[in-house]
């Protein structure tokens, strides 16, 4: 015997009711939580601001106010040239890194999800292999043999970009992957395909614009790594910002502190640019049935 | 003439068969629904028509052209997804015009076509909005317009209404059907909602465990189910265990009480069978015109708005559910009252003995 019916939607209401009841029970403790939150916030802010203030204060101890800043910005030609060199290398690194990482992360999410742990492992290798080992490997592999790149400026620049691309893997992959996770790439890809779009168009007009903020974050992290990197640039004898900073720290007293503050300012400007570019983003995840 | 043809389609994922022995011929302009529970292979079949999956064996042909292994972007098939899949970075107008841009239509042509489609979906002033600024129902209408913009050979809809609330769902399904009729586009609609499938379709394909259970008009599917699964999945159904008394005369006993079916069936005397009976075929009270009668005790009475559902437990275990139209003069029995229920000889169906009856049992267990 049997009576067959389909579905009982009324039951779905129960978890929501339980949730609101739970919230109501928590409400009296909200004041205490708020105080605790502020304490944690203030400790966090002090943790960051106190060293920064100390550095700023030290950089201003020169007899003439802002002399250290003046020396670095206007009297030392190496500051601008090394910063520009690192910035240029950083931009090339970002482009190469994006060209490698975005299609890889996209394809792994779309078609080869089982490979994701392996790809993640590979992208984490720069955390395990020190830059020193990486640069020695590069020097050994490319000093002689079929690709002797260390004999020319161009070759060395190619090597430093290649090394930085590897160093940027963990940051770039994670940024891109989390960006892809936030959108329904499978449905978006299939929708674009059914409209007649091929892979290049899907990537350029559908995927890239929808992970713009993630790409900017990954790019900024990559730039930050490249700007401050010392070991690889030093061993490849490149006029980069990292070796310049090391040299400055060895020879001067107040200027390194001034450079730290300037770097901090540049960082904030870069973050502001990201916020500005990401403000018009339409990457809001579509939740079915929402609104 | 057949416009969309699926022949001996089989799809395997490793050892598991997702779809087997699927054959379908749809006419130009026909609205066909794939109906079945989760995991029955309906979406996989739809994805094979779209080109997102390739069949392990069998062929897919559209308008006489074999497209079995053609990539999705070369099939000219429009698809509407459950999750809308609108491009979040584009406005409504850009979303609708996306496919036309790929087809290198002029800006004027695109603007004109987008305007027409916005009118068609009743969102003429929403072209400049972004998807997140629209409600779920509006987003799905835009997704429909986007799929229609390219004038597809076949329109595929993968549970397009299941993320929407009940009222919008009903309104939108009428809109979809009306637009489909207006454009005369061959449409395949995937759903697990029987009401949707029955109300929208010219034909319904009921699927279970990767197989086609039955193909027919909504009327045929509901009134003349050929397998136990279809009978139980479509609509509410009493599945009563019976014993054959005289198959030639259509005589069966249920819980020791004799009934007669309008048609003879196959089966030797004493054989156990299952008899399907729709609740709306059963009336409360004794028969006055020689119809079948069963006697039992009322075990439950529940109001469902326009109808009242009464459960009557027969001696020996089985329960018969009957639906009565709700009206102010309706006299309802009390629990434990002994009542007689009646139904015409045309009401009961003997379920196909070759059908996978265990599917029904599983559904019964779930219910």
Interface residues (C-beta under 8 A of the other chain):
Chain A: X1 X2 X3 X4 X5 X6 X183 X184 X187 X188 X190 X191 X192 X193 X194 X195 X196 X197 X198 X201 X205 X206 X209 X210 X212 X281 X282 X283 X284 X286 X288 X289 X290 X291
Chain B: X50 X51 X52 X71 X72 X73 X74 X75 X76 X77 X78 X79 X81 X82 X83 X84 X85 X86 X87 X88 X89 X90 X98 X99 X102 X103 X130 X131 X132 X134 X135 X136 X139 X143 X146 X147 X150 X156 X163 X164 X165 X194 X232 X233 X236 X237 X238 X239 X240 X241 X279 X311 X314 X317 X318 X319 X321 X360 X361 X363 X364 X367
